[in-house]
Structure formats: C-alpha cells, structure tokens
Amino acid sequence: MKKLSVLFVFTLLMGLLIACGGSTEEPAAPTEAAAPAEESAPAEESAAGGSKTYVFVPKGLGIPYFDTANKGAQEAAAELGVEVTYTGPATADATEQIQVLNSLIAQGVDGLAISANDADALIPTGKDAMESGIPVVSWDSAIGEGGRNAHMNQADAEGIGKVQIEMISDLIGGEGQIAILSATSTAPNQNEWIEYMQAELEKPENAGLDLVTVVYGDDEDEKSYNEAIGLMRTYPDLKGIISPTTVGIAAAARAVQDQERIGEVFVTGLGTPNQMREYVKSGAAPAFALWNPAELGYLAIYALDAIATGAIEGNPGDTFEAGTLGSYTIAEDGSVLLGPPTVFNIDNIDDFDF
Ligand code: RAM
C-alpha cells in the first residue's frame, strides 16, 4: 500500500515535470531540463520493440559547439528511427549536470550520451544508469572508466595539444610569453589537452615559448572575456593566448580586438568557423583548430544505439557501423576515435559553415 502511494506521488511528480515542459533550445533550470519525458517512450514499450528515446547531454546549453553536435545527433536519430532529446545543465557545471542525469535515469530513458563536466564526479551517476539498464556513452569530454560503456573521442588528445602549440609558435615567431585560457578547471577534455600542451612546451623546439599562467573562463562568454582582458593587463608583454575551448577562444579574440592589440597579441586554440570567421579576417585569431562537432554527435548516437539494441556490448574490440561515417572499433581503453582535427585559417575559413 505504502509502496503504491509512493509510486503514485512519483508518477504525479513526473506528470507535473512533463507538464512544465523542457525547452530544448533555451538554457533550462535543472528541474526544467529534466523534463524531456514528454518525448520519451516508457521503458517497457522500448523493450517490447517500440522506438527508443536517447538523451544527448552537453556540458551546458546555449553553446553553439554543442548545438552543432546535436544537429549530428538528430541526423543519426532520423536515420536510425529513434528519438533523441537534447537537454542538459544551464551552465557547464558538474553538480547541475548530475541532477539532470539523475532525473533522466529515474524516467527510465533508453540511453545517455554525455559530454562530462567532471570525469570522476560523473562516474557514480554513470554507474547508476548502467545498473538500471541504461547504456551510457560519453562524447567530447569523457566520464572516467567505470562510469560509461564507451567514450567518443573527437581527436587524439596528444595531437590536439601539439597542434595548439604549433599554431601559437607560428603566430608569434617561436618566442615570447603565452597564456592558456581554458573552460572550467574540472573539464576532463581541456585538462588532458593542457597536459599535452605542457609536455610539448618541454621540447627544445619550443624553448622560446614561456607559459606564464593558465586561467579559467568556465565556458561562459563574459567570464572568458574578462579573463582575457585580465591576462593582457597583468602581462603587458604577452604575445599569445591559447584557448582550447570554443567559448574562450571567441571571447579572447574579441577582447584582443576591443583592446586594439591586433598584431601584438595573437589568439589561437579550438573554435568553430562561424564564431571565429570575423577574427581570422581581422587578424586577432589568424589560425585555430577543430574537428566537426556534428560528426561527433552523429557518431555518439550510432554507438549508443549499437549498445542499446544489443548489436554490440560496448567492449574493446567491438565494431559497429556509424552510418555515413563508416565502421568504428572500440579501442583497448574503451574509446572510439573520430579522426584528425582540421586547422582553419584565411585560406579555408569560408569553406565551412558550422
Ligand atoms: C567547448 C567545450 C567542449 C570542447 C570545445 C573545444 O565548446 O568546452 O567541451 O570540446 O570547446
């Protein structure tokens, strides 16, 4: 009896959440964000062969990079005949992301594809999901081992670190002070790339580059902009800013432009062509790199579906088909590599639209 009434209250609560409705476009508060159930098929229906509902979760809503990744995820959904809901925390915050995920697990969705705000903090959440029969893949920013079935890696982390040091070295003529403007201090992907950048700086060919500091803009435009201005004030001789985040690099380039330091301070890192076009042309950020986020989202949904439908178990060595991208094999460390990054500059920037 008691069990029944608990169930009733839970159902009522979920009903209320659903009625509130979660916009998939506006940054949502945690409770709102946890309401993609309006599009979710109940778990039993899926088990009986009905259409599956997966949830594609970015680090934070309202970031163009993730919106583009979602476009790829939706394309995969259309091809596979499944439903993919896009929801996540309003800001790139691990605690908020965990709240959103807990609600999705309680709703019994059919699979989660997550870009993690913290590798370790999300492990117990990922475990809970998997123990409830919900497969988990991380993409873009990995959940630590044990908290996901597999991770979709956008490009080799060492290569991402290396290309950013190469670009800044080329831009400032191999000599001078540089700083890194990152996303959040807990971001698994940025932290790994920064480690590789630091290793790269130890090499004799980079002896002229002096990394003065690493600061964090939390993948928020205004905070990143202010941090970039702070860097230029604190280090008047600063020659370069590397920002391995699409939010930070655009904000830093704008700051250099606004401070009229074009030609004195060069920005590079990881950005999206549509956000960076203006700064490539102005000279504030003449070169930057990235992979195609839409392809990453597309790959994540194909991998999740392969696991959710039992086509593969998600173990190292398993091979699955990812639509137009072809077939992929899960590596020994549980990751799947999308491919090499592209460097964008004045010669090719107008060939891309994302
Ligand atoms: C931001 C996010 C994302 C990262 C890109 C490069 O959009 O931090 O996780 O992969 O930058």
Boltz pocket constraint, residues with backbone or C-beta under 6 A from the ligand:
constraints:
  - pocket:
      binder: B
      contacts: [[A, 59], [A, 63], [A, 65], [A, 66], [A, 115], [A, 140], [A, 141], [A, 183], [A, 187], [A, 189], [A, 219], [A, 244], [A, 245], [A, 246], [A, 247], [A, 270], [A, 271]]
      max_distance: 6.0
